[in-house]
Amino acid sequence: MQNINLNEPDKHIVSELNKIQWPIINKEGTPVYLRERRGDINNTINHIAKKSHYLKVRDIRVIKSIIINPLIVINKDSRQRKIYFGNRPGDPKGNNNEMYLQITVEVYKGREYISTIYPRKTPTEKLHFY
C-alpha cells in the first residue's frame, strides 16, 4: 500500500488553477482574485490543491461558472467573508456524495479574494463550536 501525504499539493490541481484567467467578475460586477498567502500567490494555490481537500480537476474548471452564477451565496459581514456554493460536476457517487463546491472569499476594498475551495455534502456553512 502506498502512503499518500494529504498535505502535499496535487500537481494536476495546481496546473489547472494556473490556467485560470484572473480576475473573474462575479454577478455583482466585483472582481474576484486568488488571495496571496504570506505575500505569495503560490501559497494559496498550494493550499487549495492540498490532497486533503479531495478536489478534482473538473472542480477547478467550474470555479468561474460558480463565481458568476452561484447556487447560494452566504454573506459573513462580521468577518468580511462570502461563501459561494455551486453544484459539483460529475456523478454523485464519484464525488463521495459531496455534491457541492464551497468557495470561500474575503472581501477587501471592493474586491474579493478566494482563500479556499473544498467539496461539501450540503450547501450550508459549517458551524464551529468553540
N, C-alpha and C positions, 0 to 999 in steps of 0.2 A: 504494500500500500504506500502510495506517495504522500508525503507531507506537503500540505499547501499552507503557505503563510498568508493568512487572510488580511494582514496589514499591508501587504505589498500591492502596488497598483497593477491593474490588468492592462497590459500594453495595447490591447485592441480598443479598450475604452479610452485610453489616453490619446490614441491616434484619432479616434472618432471625435473627441472633444476638440482637438486641434484643427479639425476640418470646418468647424462651425464659424460662420462669419459673424463677428460681434460688432456692434450691439444688435440685439433682437428688439424690435419695437413691439411693446405689448398692446393690448386692446385700448388702453387709455392714451397711447402715444408716448409712453415713458420708455427710454432706452434701458435695456437690461444687459448687463455685462457679467463676466465672471469676477468674483471678488479676489483681490490679491491677499493671500495669507502671508504674513511676515514679509511683505514687500515683494513677493514673487508669485506670479500667476500660476507657475508650475506647481506650487504647493497646493493650490486649490484643485487643480486638475488631478494631481496625485491623490488628494483626499477623496474626491468624487469617484475616482477609478479604483479605490480600495476594493479588494475582492470581498471584503466583509459586507459591502453594500449590495452584493449579488445583482448588479446591473448587467444588462446585456447590450450589445452594440445597437440592437433595434430600439432600446430605450433611449439611447443618446440621440438617435435620429429623429425622435418625436419631440425633443425639448422645444424646438422652435414652435411647433404647432400647439403645444400645451401653453406656452407663454402667450401666444397670440389668441388662442381660443380655449381657455381653461374650462374644465368641468365645474370646479368650485375654486373660489379664492377666499382665504381666511386672512383678514387684516389683524395684525397684532400691534396695535398702536402703542402700547406701553413699551414694547421692545423695538419699535421701528422695524418690524418684520412683516412679511407677507408670505403666505404659503399657497402655492399653486398646486392643484390636483388635476390630473388628466388620466385618461384610460391608457393602460399599458398595452402595446401591440402584442399580438400572438395569442396562442391558446392558453386559457387559464391554468390548465394542468402543467404546461411547460413553464409557467411563471410561478410555480409553487403556490398557486391560489392567491398570489399578491397581484391583484388586477389593476392597481392604481399606481401612478408615479407621483411622488411628492417632490416639489421643487421649492426649497426654502430660500427666500431672498431677503436681503437687508436693504432698507430704503434710506438713502442718504443724498441730500442736496439735489432732489429732483431726478435721481437715477436709482436704479435697482441693481443689486449685485448678488448673483447666485452664490450661496455659501455651501449648499449641499443638495444632493439628489439621492433619493432611495425609493424602493418599492414599498407599497403599503397594501394591507388587506382591505382597509376601508378608507374612504376619502374624508377622514376627520383628523384633527390634531391629536397627537399623543398627549395624554395628561401625565404630568410628573408630580409625584408626591414626595416632598422633602421632609 
